[in-house]
Amino acid sequence: MSDTRVIIIGSGLFGLAAARTYLKIDPSICLTILEADARLGGTWSRDRVYPTLMAQQPVGAYEYPDVPLVAEDQSKHLGTYGNLIPGTMLCEYLEKFAKDEGLLDKIIFNTKVLKIEKKGTIEDPHGWDIFVQGGKPDRSPDFTCDKLIIATGQTSEESIPENLLAEASFVPIIHSKYMGKKYEILAAETVSRIAIYGGGKSALDAVYMCAKMGKQVDWIIRPDEVGSGATYFGPAVSRRGESTNDLISSRCAGKHHPSLLERNDGWYRFFHSGANKFGYWFNGFYWRYLSKTLWESMGYNKSENGKNLVPTIKPEDRPLWWVNKPLALITQPEIIDWIHQGDRITVHRATISSVSSDSGSITLTPAPSSGSMPTCLPADALVLCTGYKPFAPFFAHSPDLMASLGLPMPLVSVPPAVAEKWAPLTEEADKKITKMFPRLASPPPIKLASRRNSPCRLYRYSVPTEYIRHNDRSLVFVGMAGVVTMGAFSLLSSLWGVAWLVEKLNPLENQSMEDIERHVAELSIWPARRHLNAGIGKPTTFPCETMPIFDMFMRDLGLNPHRKKGWYKEFFEPYNPRDYRGILEEWMAKEGLLNA
């Protein structure tokens, strides 16, 4: 191995994992990490966390497999609700991890990447040129590398409604990404009324933070006929005191969900194929029952606020099975009482059509079918919990490059040759999916968002198919699949990615390019067919398929995916990051790299 120039973009959970993994495998590389912000940590950076922010996972479920969040000789009980992890604790954990692993001096902060260009061609690659904000005056590349790892994840580039993006507003507009950095603005005594715009987990967290500070909160969620509505909220702890994260992280729990990666599984034939009428009926009954139970636990009809939080899909249509919007776990249980009491929180179903440029007010437009007129709402600040773009726009300058990478891009910009190539594969894949999983052929009667972008066509959510065809080992994406157990996935995704870059993986060894393209076509349309609006908005979301995805990565790496002792623990116990402890060394030993 030589002094290969490696650049990683992003110093969050996945960027740090990729850096550590690559340096363990090849210490001779010249490694640089480019970070757009002033702090490391991504979602959990010091500029993004705030006092009341909590992870949805308990201690032990959100950490690197080989580096425990809480030392073995310390108590694992934090005293928080459900033993959930405070955001500040994850921030400190990632900062300590970077320091202990010697990564701090490899990070260049405040370096926002604007554009990436490929040197050479796929057939004859020569690395990558990277251009950053405030770069060289002569417009020459600011950085050049042989190997490039994109580790920006799914919460990097904020998504802001176009009508609010251009506003010259009297009211401060803050995206939820910057709530930690702008905390003092929201906490100021001069700010008494705050509007929160969005219907997901980040909005719930923002509502709680502002109400906890004693602010009057207006929670604004778009009507169902305009947007995708409110998400399904559920307790982080069950009525029996069990962690919801643990309940959904076992192999047993996963069998109740369909998966393209387990279609030869007996559970697929029993629950999802329709071949066994009892199994198919029971699976439908199971999800109706769970959906109804959660619906009743929320008590939507207790108050007007509660009625305005009713999700788009009703219990009889099994919303917990469809996951039309990601299930958001309630990390601060008192918020539910505050919502129903209504003295500090008011929930509106409307669209923000404008923000005043000369006074503290915003204009709300109700659902078209209501027949109501727009109204003005006073506000001292507006927090946008409107999510993130699927991918950072590093390659948006070149539609041909975007298309060759297989990244989501506006449908109108897809080169005709690329569109023509994938159209029959996509059509064939959709027919196959609805035949294999008949329940997916009959989605509930809800409004689906228009598909403005092409799907994500990365093999294993990591490598462009054309790069496999031409054996171009210069690029990999890590952390692109949206799964539940992100701590373990950070290592699996990084190890798979580095194994590809150092030529220790050969996807064409046991399959043809045609097989790979069919597989990618199926997985590229699966999220939208499986999770409806959630899959359309996030084309790599797989909230119910953590174990099948982990197993796939482990098998690719030649490792045993079954990490527990005994069949009972393997099937019924939740999988956590520590179950994957030591797999880096295990893989390196297998490849003869451990003592290299």
C-alpha positions as CSV (number, residue, x, y, z in Angstrom):
1,M,0.0,0.0,0.0
2,S,1.2,3.5,-0.8
3,D,0.6,7.1,0.4
4,T,-2.8,7.3,-1.1
5,R,-4.5,10.7,-0.8
6,V,-7.9,10.2,0.8
7,I,-10.5,12.9,1.5
8,I,-13.6,12.3,3.6
9,I,-16.4,14.9,3.4
10,G,-18.2,15.2,6.8
11,S,-17.1,14.6,10.4
12,G,-20.2,13.3,11.8
13,L,-20.9,9.7,13.1
14,F,-20.1,8.2,9.7
15,G,-17.2,10.4,8.7
16,L,-15.4,9.7,11.9
17,A,-16.1,5.9,11.6
18,A,-14.8,5.9,8.0
19,A,-11.6,7.7,9.0
20,R,-10.9,5.4,11.9
21,T,-11.6,2.3,9.7
22,Y,-9.5,3.4,6.8
23,L,-6.5,4.3,9.1
24,K,-6.8,0.9,10.8
25,I,-6.7,-0.9,7.4
26,D,-4.0,1.3,5.8
27,P,-2.1,3.6,8.2
28,S,0.0,4.9,5.3
29,I,-2.7,7.0,3.7
30,C,-2.7,10.8,3.6
31,L,-6.1,11.5,5.2
32,T,-8.0,14.8,5.3
33,I,-11.5,15.3,6.6
34,L,-13.4,18.4,5.3
35,E,-16.1,19.7,7.6
36,A,-18.5,22.5,6.6
37,D,-19.2,23.6,10.2
38,A,-17.0,24.8,13.0
39,R,-17.5,21.7,15.1
40,L,-17.4,17.9,14.5
41,G,-20.3,15.6,15.2
42,G,-22.8,16.2,12.4
43,T,-26.3,15.9,13.9
44,W,-24.8,15.8,17.3
45,S,-22.3,18.6,16.9
46,R,-22.0,21.2,19.7
47,D,-23.6,23.8,17.4
48,R,-26.6,21.6,16.7
49,V,-27.6,20.1,20.1
50,Y,-29.5,22.0,22.7
51,P,-30.4,21.3,26.4
52,T,-33.6,19.3,25.9
53,L,-32.6,17.3,22.8
54,M,-32.6,13.6,23.4
55,A,-31.7,10.7,21.1
56,Q,-34.5,8.1,20.5
57,Q,-32.3,5.3,21.6
58,P,-31.3,4.2,25.2
59,V,-27.8,3.7,26.4
60,G,-26.1,0.9,24.5
61,A,-28.1,1.4,21.3
62,Y,-26.3,4.4,19.9
63,E,-22.5,4.1,19.9
64,Y,-19.7,2.6,17.9
65,P,-19.4,-1.1,18.4
66,D,-15.9,-1.0,19.7
67,V,-16.2,2.2,21.8
68,P,-18.9,2.1,24.4
69,L,-20.7,5.4,25.2
70,V,-20.6,4.5,28.9
71,A,-17.5,2.8,30.2
72,E,-17.9,-0.8,31.3
73,D,-17.2,0.0,34.9
74,Q,-19.8,2.8,35.1
75,S,-23.6,2.7,35.7
76,K,-25.6,2.3,32.5
77,H,-28.5,4.1,34.1
78,L,-28.6,7.8,33.3
79,G,-31.8,8.6,35.2
80,T,-33.5,9.9,32.0
81,Y,-36.9,8.8,30.7
82,G,-36.4,5.4,29.2
83,N,-32.6,5.7,29.8
84,L,-32.5,7.8,26.6
85,I,-29.2,9.5,25.7
86,P,-29.0,13.3,25.9
87,G,-27.8,15.0,22.8
88,T,-25.1,16.7,24.7
89,M,-23.8,13.3,25.8
90,L,-23.5,12.1,22.2
91,C,-21.8,15.3,21.3
92,E,-19.1,14.8,24.0
93,Y,-18.8,11.2,23.1
94,L,-18.0,12.0,19.4
95,E,-15.6,14.7,20.4
96,K,-13.7,12.3,22.7
97,F,-13.8,9.6,20.0
98,A,-12.1,11.9,17.5
99,K,-9.5,13.0,20.0
100,D,-8.7,9.4,21.2
101,E,-8.4,8.1,17.7
102,G,-6.1,10.9,16.6
103,L,-8.5,12.4,14.1
104,L,-8.8,16.0,15.3
105,D,-5.6,17.2,13.4
106,K,-7.0,15.7,10.2
107,I,-10.2,17.7,10.2
108,I,-10.3,21.1,8.4
109,F,-13.3,23.0,9.8
110,N,-15.4,25.7,8.2
111,T,-14.7,24.2,4.8
112,K,-17.9,23.9,2.9
113,V,-17.6,21.9,-0.3
114,L,-19.4,23.5,-3.2
115,K,-18.4,21.4,-6.2
116,I,-16.6,18.1,-6.9
117,E,-15.3,17.3,-10.4
118,K,-14.0,13.9,-11.6
119,K,-10.4,13.8,-13.0
120,G,-10.2,11.6,-16.0
121,T,-13.0,9.2,-16.8
122,I,-14.7,6.2,-15.2
123,E,-12.7,4.0,-17.6
124,D,-9.5,5.9,-16.8
125,P,-9.9,7.5,-13.3
126,H,-7.4,10.0,-11.9
127,G,-9.1,11.0,-8.7
128,W,-11.2,14.0,-7.8
129,D,-10.9,17.8,-7.7
130,I,-12.7,19.6,-4.8
131,F,-13.8,23.2,-4.7
132,V,-14.8,24.9,-1.5
133,Q,-16.5,28.1,-0.4
134,G,-14.1,31.0,-0.4
135,G,-11.6,28.9,-2.3
136,K,-8.6,29.9,-4.5
137,P,-9.1,33.1,-6.5
138,D,-7.9,31.4,-9.7
139,R,-10.7,28.9,-9.4
140,S,-8.2,26.0,-9.4
141,P,-9.1,23.0,-7.2
142,D,-8.7,23.6,-3.5
143,F,-8.2,19.9,-2.8
144,T,-7.3,16.9,-4.9
145,C,-7.5,13.2,-3.9
146,D,-7.2,9.7,-5.2
147,K,-10.0,8.3,-3.0
148,L,-13.1,10.1,-2.0
149,I,-15.6,9.2,0.7
150,I,-18.9,11.1,1.0
151,A,-20.0,10.9,4.6
152,T,-22.5,13.7,4.8
153,G,-25.4,11.4,5.7
154,Q,-29.1,12.4,5.5
155,T,-29.1,15.5,7.7
156,S,-26.5,17.7,6.0
157,E,-28.2,20.1,3.5
158,E,-31.3,21.7,5.0
159,S,-34.5,21.8,2.9
160,I,-36.3,25.1,3.1
161,P,-39.6,26.0,1.3
162,E,-38.8,28.2,-1.7
163,N,-41.3,30.9,-0.6
164,L,-39.5,31.2,2.7
165,L,-36.0,30.9,1.3
166,A,-36.3,34.2,-0.5
167,E,-38.1,36.1,2.3
168,A,-36.5,39.3,3.6
169,S,-38.1,38.7,7.0
170,F,-38.7,40.9,10.0
171,V,-39.1,37.6,11.9
172,P,-35.9,35.6,12.5
173,I,-36.1,32.3,10.5
174,I,-34.1,29.5,11.9
175,H,-33.8,26.0,10.5
176,S,-33.9,23.2,13.2
177,K,-30.4,22.3,12.2
178,Y,-29.2,25.5,13.8
179,M,-31.3,25.5,17.0
180,G,-28.3,24.8,19.1
181,K,-26.3,27.6,17.6
182,K,-29.3,30.0,17.7
183,Y,-30.5,28.8,21.1
184,E,-29.8,32.2,22.8
185,I,-32.0,34.0,20.2
186,L,-34.9,31.7,21.0
187,A,-34.3,31.9,24.7
188,A,-34.2,35.8,24.8
189,E,-36.8,37.5,27.0
190,T,-37.8,39.6,23.9
191,V,-39.0,36.4,22.2
192,S,-42.3,35.3,23.7
193,R,-44.1,33.6,20.8
194,I,-42.4,31.1,18.5
195,A,-43.9,29.4,15.4
196,I,-42.7,25.9,14.6
197,Y,-43.2,24.7,11.0
198,G,-43.2,20.9,10.4
199,G,-44.9,17.7,11.4
200,G,-42.0,15.3,12.3
201,K,-39.7,14.4,15.1
202,S,-37.6,17.5,14.9
203,A,-40.7,19.7,15.1
204,L,-41.9,17.8,18.3
205,D,-38.4,18.4,19.8
206,A,-38.5,22.1,18.9
207,V,-42.0,22.5,20.3
208,Y,-40.9,20.9,23.6
209,M,-37.8,23.0,23.9
210,C,-39.7,26.3,23.3
211,A,-42.6,25.4,25.6
212,K,-40.1,24.3,28.3
213,M,-38.6,27.8,28.2
214,G,-42.0,29.3,28.8
215,K,-42.7,30.5,25.3
216,Q,-46.1,30.5,23.6
217,V,-45.7,28.0,20.8
218,D,-47.7,27.8,17.5
219,W,-47.1,24.4,15.9
220,I,-47.9,24.6,12.2
221,I,-48.4,21.5,10.2
222,R,-49.4,21.5,6.5
223,P,-52.9,20.0,5.8
224,D,-53.0,16.4,4.5
225,E,-54.3,17.6,1.1
226,V,-51.2,19.8,0.7
227,G,-48.4,18.0,2.5
228,S,-47.9,14.5,4.0
229,G,-49.4,15.5,7.3
230,A,-48.3,14.8,10.9
231,T,-46.0,11.9,11.7
232,Y,-47.0,9.0,13.9
233,F,-45.8,9.7,17.4
234,G,-45.2,6.9,19.9
235,P,-43.8,6.5,23.4
236,A,-40.1,5.6,23.7
237,V,-41.0,3.3,26.5
238,S,-43.9,0.7,26.4
239,R,-46.6,0.4,29.0
240,R,-44.6,-2.5,30.5
241,G,-41.4,-0.4,30.8
242,E,-39.6,-1.9,27.7
243,S,-37.6,0.3,25.4
244,T,-39.4,0.8,22.1
245,N,-36.0,0.7,20.4
246,D,-35.4,-2.8,21.8
247,L,-38.8,-4.0,20.7
248,I,-38.1,-3.1,17.1
249,S,-34.5,-4.2,16.9
250,S,-34.7,-8.0,17.1
251,R,-34.8,-10.4,14.2
252,C,-38.3,-11.6,15.4
253,A,-39.7,-8.0,15.1
254,G,-38.2,-7.6,11.6
255,K,-40.0,-10.7,10.3
256,H,-43.3,-8.9,10.5
257,H,-42.0,-6.4,7.9
258,P,-41.6,-7.3,4.2
259,S,-38.0,-7.1,2.8
260,L,-36.6,-7.6,-0.7
261,L,-33.5,-8.9,1.0
262,E,-35.3,-11.8,2.7
263,R,-37.6,-13.0,-0.1
264,N,-36.4,-16.6,0.3
265,D,-37.2,-16.6,4.0
266,G,-40.0,-18.9,5.3
267,W,-41.4,-15.9,7.2
268,Y,-41.8,-14.1,3.9
269,R,-43.9,-16.9,2.5
270,F,-46.0,-17.1,5.7
271,F,-46.6,-13.4,6.4
272,H,-46.1,-11.5,3.1
273,S,-46.5,-13.6,0.0
274,G,-50.2,-14.3,0.3
275,A,-49.5,-18.0,-0.2
276,N,-50.5,-18.8,3.4
277,K,-53.9,-17.2,3.9
278,F,-53.7,-17.5,7.7
279,G,-50.2,-15.9,7.9
280,Y,-51.2,-13.1,5.6
281,W,-54.4,-12.4,7.6
282,F,-52.5,-12.5,10.9
283,N,-49.9,-10.1,9.7
284,G,-52.6,-7.6,8.7
285,F,-54.5,-8.1,12.0
286,Y,-51.2,-7.7,13.9
287,W,-50.5,-4.3,12.4
288,R,-54.1,-3.1,12.7
289,Y,-54.0,-4.0,16.4
290,L,-50.7,-2.2,17.0
291,S,-51.8,0.8,15.1
292,K,-55.1,1.0,16.9
293,T,-53.3,0.6,20.3
294,L,-50.9,3.4,19.6
295,W,-53.6,5.6,18.3
296,E,-55.6,5.2,21.5
297,S,-52.6,5.8,23.6
298,M,-52.1,9.2,22.0
299,G,-55.7,10.2,22.8
300,Y,-56.1,12.3,19.7
301,N,-59.8,13.2,20.5
302,K,-59.0,14.6,23.9
303,S,-58.5,18.1,22.5
304,E,-58.5,20.3,19.4
305,N,-54.8,20.2,19.4
306,G,-54.8,16.4,19.5
307,K,-57.3,16.3,16.6
308,N,-54.9,18.4,14.6
309,L,-52.2,15.8,15.1
310,V,-54.2,12.9,13.6
311,P,-51.9,11.2,11.1
312,T,-52.9,10.8,7.5
313,I,-53.3,7.0,7.5
314,K,-56.0,5.8,9.9
315,P,-55.5,2.7,12.2
316,E,-57.6,0.4,10.1
317,D,-55.1,0.9,7.2
318,R,-52.1,-0.1,9.4
319,P,-50.0,3.1,9.5
320,L,-47.3,1.4,11.6
321,W,-46.8,-1.1,8.8
322,W,-46.7,1.5,6.0
323,V,-44.6,4.1,7.9
324,N,-45.8,6.8,5.5
325,K,-43.8,9.2,7.7
326,P,-41.1,8.0,10.1
327,L,-42.3,7.0,13.5
328,A,-41.1,9.6,16.0
329,L,-40.5,8.4,19.5
330,I,-41.6,10.8,22.3
331,T,-38.5,11.4,24.3
332,Q,-40.1,13.9,26.7
333,P,-43.5,12.4,27.8
334,E,-44.9,15.5,29.5
335,I,-45.2,17.1,26.0
336,I,-48.4,15.1,25.4
337,D,-50.2,16.6,28.4
338,W,-49.0,20.1,27.3
339,I,-50.4,19.6,23.9
340,H,-53.8,18.5,25.2
341,Q,-53.9,21.3,27.8
342,G,-53.4,23.9,25.1
343,D,-52.3,26.7,27.4
344,R,-48.8,27.0,25.9
345,I,-49.1,25.1,22.7
346,T,-51.5,25.6,19.8
347,V,-51.5,23.2,16.8
348,H,-52.5,24.7,13.4
349,R,-53.1,22.8,10.2
350,A,-52.1,25.3,7.5
351,T,-49.3,26.4,5.1
352,I,-47.1,29.3,5.8
353,S,-47.6,31.4,2.7
354,S,-45.5,34.4,3.7
355,V,-43.5,36.1,6.5
356,S,-43.9,39.8,7.1
357,S,-40.9,42.0,6.1
358,D,-41.9,44.8,8.4
359,S,-43.7,43.3,11.3
360,G,-43.7,40.3,13.6
361,S,-46.2,38.1,11.8
362,I,-46.6,35.2,9.4
363,T,-49.5,34.4,7.1
364,L,-51.2,31.0,7.3
365,T,-53.2,29.6,4.5
366,P,-55.6,26.8,5.5
367,A,-56.5,23.7,3.5
368,P,-58.1,24.7,0.1
369,S,-61.2,22.5,0.9
370,S,-61.9,24.4,4.2
371,G,-63.0,27.5,2.4
372,S,-61.4,29.6,5.0
373,M,-59.4,32.8,4.4
374,P,-55.7,33.2,5.2
375,T,-55.0,34.6,8.6
376,C,-52.1,36.5,10.2
377,L,-50.3,35.0,13.2
378,P,-48.0,37.0,15.5
379,A,-44.5,35.5,15.9
380,D,-41.2,36.6,17.3
381,A,-39.3,33.8,15.7
382,L,-40.0,31.0,13.2
383,V,-38.3,27.6,13.4
384,L,-38.3,25.5,10.2
385,C,-38.5,21.8,10.9
386,T,-38.8,21.1,7.2
387,G,-36.2,18.3,6.9
388,Y,-33.1,17.9,4.7
389,K,-32.3,17.3,1.1
390,P,-31.6,13.6,0.2
391,F,-28.0,14.4,-0.9
392,A,-25.6,17.3,-0.6
393,P,-25.4,19.0,-4.1
394,F,-21.7,18.6,-4.7
395,F,-22.3,17.1,-8.1
396,A,-25.3,19.1,-9.2
397,H,-23.2,21.2,-11.6
398,S,-23.1,18.3,-14.0
399,P,-26.2,16.3,-14.9
400,D,-24.1,13.7,-16.7
401,L,-21.9,13.2,-13.6
402,M,-24.9,13.0,-11.3
403,A,-26.5,10.4,-13.6
404,S,-23.4,8.3,-13.8
405,L,-23.2,8.3,-10.0
406,G,-26.8,7.2,-9.7
407,L,-27.7,10.0,-7.3
408,P,-31.3,11.4,-7.1
409,M,-31.7,14.3,-9.5
410,P,-34.5,16.3,-11.0
411,L,-36.3,14.1,-13.5
412,V,-36.2,16.8,-16.1
413,S,-32.4,16.8,-15.9
414,V,-31.8,13.1,-16.3
415,P,-29.9,12.5,-19.6
416,P,-32.3,10.7,-22.1
417,A,-29.9,7.7,-22.5
418,V,-29.9,7.1,-18.8
419,A,-33.7,7.4,-18.5
420,E,-34.1,5.0,-21.4
421,K,-31.8,2.5,-19.8
422,W,-33.5,2.4,-16.4
423,A,-37.1,2.7,-17.5
424,P,-37.7,-0.9,-18.4
425,L,-35.6,-2.1,-15.4
426,T,-37.8,0.0,-13.1
427,E,-41.0,-1.1,-14.7
428,E,-40.0,-4.8,-14.4
429,A,-38.9,-4.2,-10.8
430,D,-42.2,-2.6,-9.8
431,K,-44.2,-5.4,-11.3
432,K,-42.1,-8.0,-9.5
433,I,-42.4,-6.2,-6.1
434,T,-46.2,-5.9,-6.2
435,K,-46.5,-9.5,-7.3
436,M,-44.2,-10.7,-4.5
437,F,-45.8,-8.5,-1.9
438,P,-49.5,-8.1,-2.8
439,R,-50.2,-5.8,0.1
440,L,-47.9,-3.2,-1.5
441,A,-50.1,-3.2,-4.6
442,S,-53.0,-1.7,-2.6
443,P,-51.8,1.4,-0.7
444,P,-54.2,3.3,1.6
445,P,-56.1,6.2,0.0
446,I,-53.8,9.1,0.7
447,K,-52.3,11.9,-1.3
448,L,-48.8,11.0,-2.5
449,A,-46.2,13.6,-3.2
450,S,-45.2,14.0,-6.8
451,R,-42.0,12.3,-7.8
452,R,-39.8,15.1,-8.9
453,N,-36.4,13.3,-8.6
454,S,-35.0,10.1,-9.9
455,P,-34.4,7.3,-7.3
456,C,-31.1,6.6,-5.7
457,R,-29.3,3.9,-7.8
458,L,-26.2,3.1,-5.6
459,Y,-25.2,-0.5,-5.3
460,R,-25.4,-1.4,-1.6
461,Y,-26.3,2.3,-1.1
462,S,-22.5,2.9,-1.5
463,V,-21.1,2.6,-5.0
464,P,-22.4,3.7,-8.5
465,T,-23.1,0.8,-10.7
466,E,-21.0,2.2,-13.5
467,Y,-18.0,2.3,-11.2
468,I,-18.5,-1.4,-10.6
469,R,-18.7,-2.0,-14.3
470,H,-15.4,-0.2,-14.9
471,N,-13.7,-1.1,-11.6
472,D,-13.3,2.5,-10.6
473,R,-12.3,2.3,-7.0
474,S,-12.1,6.1,-6.4
475,L,-15.4,6.8,-4.7
476,V,-17.8,5.5,-2.1
477,F,-20.7,6.8,-0.1
478,V,-21.2,5.8,3.5
479,G,-24.2,6.0,5.8
480,M,-26.7,6.5,3.0
481,A,-29.3,3.9,4.0
482,G,-31.6,5.2,6.7
483,V,-31.8,2.4,9.3
484,V,-32.6,2.3,13.0
485,T,-29.2,1.2,14.6
486,M,-27.0,3.9,13.2
487,G,-24.1,3.2,15.6
488,A,-23.5,-0.3,14.2
489,F,-24.3,0.8,10.7
490,S,-21.5,3.4,10.8
491,L,-19.0,0.6,11.2
492,L,-20.6,-1.8,8.7
493,S,-21.0,0.9,6.0
494,S,-17.5,2.2,6.6
495,L,-15.9,-1.2,6.5
496,W,-17.8,-2.2,3.3
497,G,-16.8,1.2,1.7
498,V,-13.1,1.0,2.6
499,A,-13.0,-2.7,1.5
500,W,-14.3,-1.6,-1.9
501,L,-11.7,1.3,-2.1
502,V,-8.8,-1.0,-1.3
503,E,-10.0,-3.7,-3.7
504,K,-11.0,-6.3,-1.2
505,L,-14.5,-6.6,-2.5
506,N,-15.5,-7.8,-6.0
507,P,-19.3,-7.5,-6.6
508,L,-18.9,-9.1,-10.0
509,E,-17.3,-12.3,-8.6
510,N,-20.6,-14.2,-8.2
511,Q,-23.0,-12.1,-10.3
512,S,-23.2,-10.3,-13.6
513,M,-23.7,-6.6,-14.2
514,E,-27.2,-7.4,-15.4
515,D,-27.9,-9.0,-12.0
516,I,-26.5,-6.0,-10.2
517,E,-28.6,-3.5,-12.2
518,R,-31.8,-5.5,-11.6
519,H,-31.0,-5.6,-7.9
520,V,-30.3,-1.9,-7.8
521,A,-33.5,-1.1,-9.8
522,E,-35.6,-3.1,-7.3
523,L,-34.1,-1.5,-4.2
524,S,-34.2,2.0,-5.8
525,I,-38.0,2.0,-6.1
526,W,-38.6,-0.1,-2.9
527,P,-38.7,2.9,-0.5
528,A,-41.4,4.8,-2.4
529,R,-43.5,1.6,-2.9
530,R,-43.0,0.4,0.6
531,H,-43.1,3.7,2.6
532,L,-45.1,5.9,0.3
533,N,-44.4,9.6,1.1
534,A,-41.5,8.8,3.4
535,G,-39.8,6.8,0.6
536,I,-40.5,9.5,-2.0
537,G,-39.0,12.2,0.3
538,K,-36.0,10.1,1.4
539,P,-35.2,7.6,-1.4
540,T,-32.8,5.6,0.8
541,T,-35.1,5.1,3.9
542,F,-35.3,1.6,5.3
543,P,-36.6,2.0,8.9
544,C,-37.9,-1.5,9.1
545,E,-35.1,-3.5,7.5
546,T,-32.1,-2.9,9.7
547,M,-31.2,-6.6,10.2
548,P,-31.6,-7.7,6.5
549,I,-29.3,-4.8,5.5
550,F,-26.8,-5.6,8.2
551,D,-26.8,-9.2,7.2
552,M,-26.2,-8.3,3.5
553,F,-23.2,-6.2,4.4
554,M,-21.8,-8.9,6.7
555,R,-22.1,-11.6,4.0
556,D,-20.5,-9.3,1.4
557,L,-17.5,-8.9,3.8
558,G,-17.3,-12.7,4.3
559,L,-18.4,-12.4,8.0
560,N,-20.9,-14.4,10.0
561,P,-24.0,-12.2,10.4
562,H,-25.3,-14.2,13.3
563,R,-23.5,-12.7,16.3
564,K,-25.4,-14.0,19.3
565,K,-25.1,-17.3,21.2
566,G,-28.0,-19.7,20.9
567,W,-31.0,-19.6,18.6
568,Y,-33.3,-18.0,21.2
569,K,-31.1,-15.0,21.8
570,E,-30.4,-14.7,18.0
571,F,-34.1,-14.5,17.2
572,F,-35.7,-12.7,20.1
573,E,-33.1,-10.4,21.7
574,P,-32.5,-6.9,20.3
575,Y,-29.4,-6.4,18.2
576,N,-27.3,-3.5,19.5
577,P,-23.9,-2.1,18.3
578,R,-21.9,-4.2,20.8
579,D,-23.0,-7.3,19.0
580,Y,-20.7,-6.2,16.2
581,R,-17.7,-5.6,18.4
582,G,-14.4,-6.8,16.8
583,I,-15.7,-7.2,13.3
584,L,-13.0,-4.9,11.9
585,E,-10.2,-7.0,13.3
586,E,-12.1,-10.1,12.3
587,W,-12.3,-9.0,8.7
588,M,-8.7,-7.7,8.7
589,A,-7.5,-11.1,10.0
590,K,-9.5,-12.9,7.3
591,E,-7.9,-10.7,4.6
592,G,-4.3,-11.0,6.0
593,L,-4.2,-7.3,7.0
594,L,-4.1,-7.6,10.8
595,N,-0.3,-7.6,11.0
596,A,0.5,-5.9,7.7
